Amino acid sequence: MSARAFSKSLKELRIHFSQDSPASRGLKDFIVKAYPDLKKANPGLPILIREAAGVESRIIARFERGRERKVVVDSLSAGDVEQKFKSLVSEAS
């Protein structure tokens, strides 16, 4: 994934997944691959990554005026997670 700077209306990204669930594999693979470039392109954007046993794999974006949008990515491949992620952050434009 080629990272780009996101719109200023995107205020925060939160990523939750289970550290031992096979349903979280695609999200973990996506994070390992994409995080360094995302952070480099968006140094001021908080990207919070949380692992907890038994939680569903999800990405939550917080936009201006407190609006939040969540996508569940349980059991998706890293490529499918990337597509969901792109769709989610494109709402900031």
C-alpha positions as CSV (number, residue, x, y, z in Angstrom):
1,M,0.0,0.0,0.0
2,S,1.4,3.4,-0.9
3,A,0.6,5.7,2.0
4,R,-0.6,9.2,1.4
5,A,-1.4,12.0,3.7
6,F,-5.0,11.9,4.9
7,S,-7.4,14.8,5.0
8,K,-7.2,17.1,8.0
9,S,-10.8,15.9,8.9
10,L,-9.5,12.5,9.9
11,K,-8.5,13.0,13.6
12,E,-7.6,9.5,14.8
13,L,-7.4,5.8,13.8
14,R,-8.0,3.0,16.3
15,I,-7.2,-0.6,15.5
16,H,-8.4,-3.4,17.7
17,F,-7.6,-7.1,17.3
18,S,-7.1,-10.3,19.2
19,Q,-3.5,-11.4,19.6
20,D,-4.2,-15.1,19.3
21,S,-7.3,-15.3,17.1
22,P,-6.9,-16.6,13.5
23,A,-9.7,-14.2,12.5
24,S,-7.2,-11.3,13.2
25,R,-4.4,-12.6,11.0
26,G,-5.3,-10.4,8.0
27,L,-5.5,-7.2,10.1
28,K,-2.2,-8.0,11.8
29,D,-0.5,-8.7,8.4
30,F,-1.9,-5.4,7.1
31,I,-0.6,-3.4,10.1
32,V,2.9,-4.9,9.9
33,K,3.1,-4.0,6.2
34,A,1.3,-0.6,6.2
35,Y,2.0,1.1,9.6
36,P,5.5,2.4,8.9
37,D,4.4,4.2,5.7
38,L,1.1,5.4,7.2
39,K,2.9,7.0,10.1
40,K,5.6,8.5,7.9
41,A,3.0,10.1,5.6
42,N,0.8,11.2,8.6
43,P,3.2,12.0,11.5
44,G,0.7,14.0,13.5
45,L,-2.2,11.5,13.2
46,P,-2.8,9.4,16.3
47,I,-2.8,5.7,15.2
48,L,-3.7,3.6,18.3
49,I,-3.2,-0.2,18.0
50,R,-4.7,-2.4,20.8
51,E,-4.5,-6.1,21.2
52,A,-7.0,-7.8,23.6
53,A,-8.0,-11.5,23.8
54,G,-11.4,-12.2,22.2
55,V,-12.1,-8.9,20.6
56,E,-13.4,-8.6,17.0
57,S,-10.9,-7.2,14.5
58,R,-11.9,-3.7,13.6
59,I,-10.7,-0.3,12.5
60,I,-12.3,2.8,13.8
61,A,-11.8,6.3,12.3
62,R,-12.7,9.5,14.2
63,F,-13.5,12.5,12.0
64,E,-14.2,16.1,12.6
65,R,-17.0,17.0,15.0
66,G,-16.7,13.6,16.8
67,R,-18.1,11.5,14.0
68,E,-16.9,8.0,14.1
69,R,-17.1,5.1,11.6
70,K,-16.2,1.5,12.3
71,V,-15.4,-1.4,9.9
72,V,-15.2,-5.0,11.1
73,V,-12.5,-7.0,9.4
74,D,-12.7,-10.3,11.2
75,S,-11.5,-13.2,9.0
76,L,-10.5,-11.0,6.1
77,S,-7.2,-11.3,4.2
78,A,-4.6,-8.5,4.4
79,G,-5.7,-7.4,0.9
80,D,-9.3,-7.2,1.8
81,V,-8.5,-5.3,5.0
82,E,-6.6,-2.8,2.9
83,Q,-9.6,-2.3,0.7
84,K,-11.9,-1.7,3.7
85,F,-9.3,0.6,5.2
86,K,-9.0,2.7,2.0
87,S,-12.8,3.0,1.8
88,L,-12.9,4.1,5.5
89,V,-10.3,6.8,5.3
90,S,-11.6,8.1,1.9
91,E,-14.6,9.3,3.9
92,A,-12.3,12.0,5.3
93,S,-11.9,13.6,1.9
